Amino acid sequence: MTQRTIPLADGVDLVIDEPSGTSSSDRAALVASAVINEFGGGSGSAVIPLNKKGEFEFKIGYSIFKIYYQYKANRVLGALEAYSAAIQYIENNIHQFDYGLAQKAIEVLRKCYRNELR
């Protein structure tokens, strides 16, 4: 596993232990999945405490990996802010991802964002 720190917002980082050899084209999906896994069933007022941890399964090709993630926050982070920050991270680093996968990840995050607003 390789640990990667992704700055989502000022004072809020997402730390992912991604499988060794994960391509940059899969990273957008990992970021999106970690945010959706944490905030997907919550409400717009959901918050994460400092150093919140979680895990989820992620399929790459024919292999299934258990992904571990952690949010390191110096302040409260709401669900809408987390979705927005993940979208901005992917958009601002689009060259690091497969373009099609990045667009799909953004589409899924925007859908989750809209669902939070309902």
C-alpha positions in Angstrom: 0.0 0.0 0.0 1.1 3.5 -0.7 -0.1 6.4 1.4 -1.3 9.4 -0.5 -2.4 12.7 1.2 -5.0 14.7 -0.7 -5.7 18.3 0.5 -9.5 18.7 0.2 -9.8 22.1 1.9 -7.9 24.5 4.1 -7.0 22.4 7.1 -8.7 19.2 5.8 -6.7 16.3 4.3 -7.9 13.0 3.0 -5.2 10.3 3.5 -5.7 7.1 1.4 -3.7 3.9 1.6 -4.0 2.9 -2.0 -2.9 -0.4 -3.5 0.7 -0.5 -4.7 0.9 0.3 -8.4 -2.4 2.1 -8.5 -2.4 4.1 -11.7 -3.2 7.8 -11.7 -6.2 7.0 -13.9 -7.8 5.1 -10.9 -7.0 7.7 -8.3 -10.0 10.0 -9.2 -12.3 7.1 -8.5 -10.5 6.4 -5.2 -10.9 10.0 -4.1 -14.6 10.1 -5.1 -15.2 6.7 -3.4 -13.7 7.8 -0.1 -15.8 10.9 0.0 -19.0 9.2 -1.0 -18.3 6.3 1.4 -18.1 8.8 4.3 -20.8 11.2 3.3 -23.1 9.3 0.9 -25.8 8.5 3.4 -25.6 11.6 5.5 -27.2 14.9 5.5 -25.8 18.3 4.5 -25.1 19.0 8.2 -22.9 15.9 8.6 -19.6 16.6 10.1 -16.4 14.6 10.6 -14.4 14.6 13.8 -10.6 15.0 13.7 -8.8 12.0 12.3 -12.0 10.1 11.2 -11.1 6.7 9.7 -12.9 4.3 7.4 -12.5 1.6 4.8 -14.2 0.3 1.7 -13.7 -2.2 -1.1 -12.6 -1.1 -4.5 -12.3 -3.1 -7.7 -9.5 -2.4 -10.1 -9.6 -4.7 -13.1 -10.2 -8.2 -11.8 -8.8 -7.5 -8.3 -10.7 -6.3 -5.3 -8.8 -4.2 -2.8 -9.7 -3.0 0.7 -9.0 0.8 0.8 -8.3 2.5 4.1 -8.8 6.2 4.4 -8.5 8.9 7.0 -9.7 12.5 7.2 -7.3 14.8 9.1 -9.3 17.9 9.9 -8.4 21.0 12.0 -12.0 22.1 11.8 -15.5 20.7 11.1 -16.2 19.6 7.5 -19.7 19.3 6.2 -20.9 16.9 3.6 -21.5 19.6 0.9 -18.1 21.0 1.5 -16.5 17.6 1.2 -18.2 16.9 -2.1 -17.2 20.3 -3.4 -13.6 20.0 -2.3 -13.3 16.6 -3.9 -14.7 17.9 -7.2 -12.3 20.9 -7.1 -9.3 18.6 -6.3 -10.1 16.4 -9.3 -10.7 19.4 -11.6 -7.6 21.2 -10.4 -5.4 18.1 -10.9 -7.1 16.8 -14.1 -3.7 16.0 -15.6 -3.1 13.4 -12.9 -6.1 11.3 -13.9 -7.6 9.5 -16.8 -9.8 12.1 -18.3 -12.9 9.9 -18.7 -12.6 8.4 -15.2 -12.1 11.9 -13.8 -15.2 13.2 -15.5 -17.2 10.2 -14.3 -16.0 10.7 -10.7 -17.0 14.4 -10.9 -20.4 13.4 -12.3 -21.0 11.0 -9.4 -19.8 13.6 -6.8 -22.1 16.2 -8.3 -25.0 13.8 -8.1 -24.3 13.1 -4.5 -24.0 16.9 -3.9 -27.4 17.5 -5.5 -28.9 14.7 -3.4 -27.6 16.3 -0.2 -29.5 19.5 -1.2 -32.8 17.7 -1.2 
